[in-house]
Amino acid sequence: MTGTIVVTGAAGFIGRNIVAALNRRGETDLVLVDTLGTDDKWKNLRGLEFDRVVPTGELSGYLASPAAGGVRAIVHMGACSSTTERDADYLLANNYRYTVDLIDWSLAHGRRMVYASSAATYGDGSQGYSDADEVTPRLRPLNMYGFSKQLVDLWALRHGHLDSVVGLKFFNVYGPYEEHKGDMRSLVSKAYVQVRDTGRITLFRSHRPDYADGEQKRDFVYVDDAVDVVLYFLDHPEVNGLFNCGTSQAATWLELTGALFAALGLPPQIDFVDMPESIRDRYQYFTQSDGTKLRAAGYTRPFRTVTEGVREYVEAFLSREL
């Protein structure tokens, strides 16, 4: 296929890995959109091939210019991904209105659109983890980040746009090039140096009687698997809707950290500390993607297990980069 692909959040975690995967397929007619700021996120762009970099605030101007006539698709990964962000107006502008504007543009110009939603929309999981359209309005996110993502899903559903675009509810994605995310990066990334240097790791205690310490469960997704799902929908414009992007197999924090110790050839040594009170009432104790709809859409590739993904992350990236 020919034409430009716009990737927002391109210097971010999933976005950077999407660009690298497109490069491996020979795609270099890419417009990378991001806000680089003053930290080291710019380093994620090294080694990538692309046509131009556009600051986030200048994207609307680019899309209004003649240069955008060659755009064939927008892959929208750009967002504030902090689940602890309290500025609701900022999240509405950055996660909700920004995405709505890009969907409007893609539909008006007949271009492919794949955007990032989030498993944070599922809240405490009391409504289950189905991505069926009839479930979406019933969800109650636990934080403003999740709500900002749900607002996009609700808007697209209400206006019938999910017949023409793809939204992906990413579960707990981990893997290379997430280091710039600070406290929002995965436990594997945060704990690697600690385990390597001290042989120990710290986890939150459970504050619910139905979960033992370390037995809280999440659906952990290796980033390359998440990227494969994005590329599948980029390649299949006839398939649209809101889809979960997860393994459909929840793993405990003990299983995740066990995989990290194993990858480093060390016996597990774990210390438990109290969870901060500020996040206790918004903490997800269990997430597990319902992959029925994704598989029905024709996506057949298997997802890595936690053991496979963590080992690959450590051996192919962390042990070489840190």
C-alpha positions, 0 to 999 in steps of 0.5 A: 500500500502507498500513502502516508501513515500518521502516528501520534504518540510516536515517541511514546511506548506503544507508538514507538514500537508501532513505528519500528514495526512499520519500518520493518515492513518497509514503511517509511512514509510516516509522519510522527506526532508527539510532544517531546518536551525536555526529558529523554523521550526524544531518544525513542526516535533514534534508529527509526525511519520517517518523513517528518516529525510534527509537534502535537500542537501543530497536527491540526495545521498539518492535516489542513495543509495540502501535504495531508492529501497523501495520508492514508491512515492515522494510528492515534496512540497519543494521550496522557496515560497517567492513571493518577492525573487529577486535572480533569480539564487537561484529560478532556482536552488531551484524551477526549477532544483531541481523539474526537477531532482526529476521528472527525477528520479521518471520517470526513476524508475517508482515511483509516483510523485506529485509536487507543482506548484502555482497559481502565474503562472497565473500572472495578470489573463488576460489569465484566470485560466484554467489549460488546457495544451494549456493555460500553455504556454501563462501565464505570471507570475508577479514575479520570484517565479511564473516564476520558477514554470511555468518553471517546468510546461512548461518543463513537458508539453514539454517532455510529462511528464504530462502524468506520473506525477501530478503538483498541482497549489496551490492557497492561502492556509492557516491553521495550521503550517504556522507560520515559513513562516514569511511575506509569511504566510496567513493574518489569521495567521498574523492578529490573535494576532492583532485582538485578542489583539487590536480588529483591523486589517490592510489591503492594499488599492486598487490602481485600480479604479475597486476594492474598498478597501478590495474588492480584491479577492483571492481563499483561500484554507484551508490546509486540503483541499489542503492535501486531493487533494494531497492524492487523486493523491497519491492514484490514479497513473492512473490519471496524469496532471497539476491541479488547487488546489483551491475552485473555489470560490474567496472571498474578503479580507473583507470576510476573515477578517470578518470570523476572527473577527466572529471566535473571536466574535468581530465586524470588525474594519479595517484600510487601508494603502497604498500598498508598491510601490515595489509590486504594479505592481506584485500584484494579484487583483483577483484569482479563480481556474477553478476546471473543470479539477480537478473534471473531474479527479474524485476528488469529495470532497467539499472545505471548505468555508472561514467562515468554514476554518477560524473558524476551524483554529482559534478554533482548532489551533490558539486559542490553540497555540498562 
